[in-house]
Amino acid sequence: METKLDPSRLEQIERWAKYIKDNPETWREQHTRFLNDQFEMANAALKRIEAMPGGKEKIAKLKTIKSSRR
């Protein structure tokens, strides 16, 4: 199955690759910080949902959904 990238997405990938090449000492820390923030926000959202009525059940149901991309 062939996947075609949106031209703007391809441009973003090319810019990121250039940034990594041009900034070998700084990109890793920035990327790690970004990813850690993403996990922190996701965990905070799960805690808010969990605190709602029926929240734990909703989270359990969400965890059973399979991605079509796998």
C-alpha positions, 0 to 999 in steps of 0.5 A: 500500500503506497502512502502519499505525503501531503506536500506541506508535510514533506516540507516539514520533514525536510526542514526538520532533517535540515535542522537536525543536520545543522544543529547536532548539539541542540536538537536532541534536547529540544526534541526530548523536551517536546516529547516529554511535554506531550506525554505530560499533557496526555497524562493530565488529560487522562487524569481529568477524564478519570475524575469524571463520572464513568471516566475510568470506564471510558478510558478502558474502552478507549484502550481497546480501540485498535489503530488502523495504521498498525 
